[in-house]
């Protein structure tokens, strides 16, 4: 165990910055949509992108798109790209995947949720609270789909 401690101490994860990279709010059917009975259906889409910006520095961008419809008419379309700059020193390639693909989006999601809620309220609609997301499960599902699509890559990485 003493041999593993120096390696553990060499690992460092730092949140350098969290910022909103892009925001869009649309209410394409206003003002008619305000006269409709408010029984919305929400569709939420998530996407994560990782950009290496330095030796051990990464930008992670969580894109959240929320479409709210009443019957067949779009009430709101909200798009938010919440980003962060993260340093990850001393992590193996196998550890970086889940760190950047699940842990960092987990850090960014509450910020994106707040931006979505604020935009919807400013559009004079009832508050929209996005439900928690299990980014670990989404990352695992994405990895499984990726491996099924290209089994030769799976054999090379293990």
N, C-alpha and C positions, 0 to 999 in steps of 0.2 A: 504494500500500500504506500509506503514511503516514496516509491518510484513514481507513483501516479500523482502525488501532490504537486510537484513542480509543474507538471503538465496542466493540472487543473488551475493553478494560479496564473498560468500564462494565458488562459482564455479570458477574454474580456468582450463584453457586449455593451455598446454605448448608443443611446438615442441622442443624436446630435441636433436634430431639428424635426419638427412636425409642422406641416403647412398644407393649406388648400391650394392645389395646383390648378384646378379648373372647376368652374361651377356653371350650371345652366338650369334655368327654371322656365318652363313654358306652360301656358294656360291657353291652348289653341282655340278652345270653344267658349271663351269668355265673351260677353257677359251671359250668354244663354245658359251656360252650365250652372250658374248660380240659381237658376230657377228650377233646376231638377231636384227631385227628392234625393237626399244624400245617402245612397246605399252603394258605397264604392267597392271596387275590386282592385286590389293592389298586386302588381307584379314586380318582384325585386330581382335584379340581376347583379351579380358580383363578378369582378375580374381582378386579378392581381398581376402586376408586372414588376419585374426586378431589373434594374439597370446597374451594372457595376460602374462606379464613377471614380474609383481609386483602387489601390492595392487591396485593401481590406474594408473598403467603404462602398455602401450600396444605397441606391435610392429604391424604395419600395413604394409602388403606387397602387392604392386600392380604389378601383372604379366601382361606384354604386349607381345603378340606374333604377329609378322607381317610376313606374307608369301606373297612374290611378285612372280608372275608367268608371263611368256611370253608364250602365247598359253598354252601348257600342261607341260611346263618345269619350274621348280622352279629356279628363278633367285637368290633370297635371302630368307633366313629364319633368322629372328632376334628375339631373346627372351631376355627380360629384366625383372628382378625383382627389382623394386625400392622400398625401404623400409624406414620407419621412426619409431622413438620411440616417443610416445606421452604420456603426463600425462593428465589425465582428472579427476579432483577432484570436488566433489559436484554435479555430474550429476546423474540423475535417470537412471534406466535401460532402460526406454523408450527413453531417450535422448541419451544414449550411442550408440544405434544402428545406427541412422543416422549420429552421429558424427564420429564414427569409420568406418562405411560402405559407407559414401558418402563424408563427409567433408574432412577426411584425404586423401582418394584417389585423391580428387580434388587438394590437396596440392602437392601430389607426382607426378601427371601426367605431369606437365611441365618438371620435371627432367627426367622422363622416355622418353618423347618426344625428348629431347635433345640427350640422349644416343642413341636412335634409329637413329636419323638423322645423328649423327656423325659416327656411325658404317656403315651405308649405303654409306656415302660419302667416308669413308676409304676403302670401297670395290670397289671404282671407279664407283659407280652408281650415277645418278642424285639425288639431295636432295629429301628426303621424309619427308614431314611435316604432322604429324598426326593431324587430325581435332579435335577441342574441343569435349569433352565428357560431357554429362549431367549425372553426377554420382548420383544426387538426383533422377532422373527418373529411372536409372538402379537399384538403391537401392529399390525404391518403387516397381518396376516390380518384383524384386527378392523376396521381402516380400510377394507380392500378390501370386506369384507362390508357395512359401513355404506354405502359408496359405491354398491354394487350394489343395495342396498335403496332408496336415495333418490338417483338420479342427478342430480336438479336441485340438490341441496345440493352435490354435487361441482363442478358448474359454477359455483356461486356462490363457492366458496372458492378457486378457482384463478384 
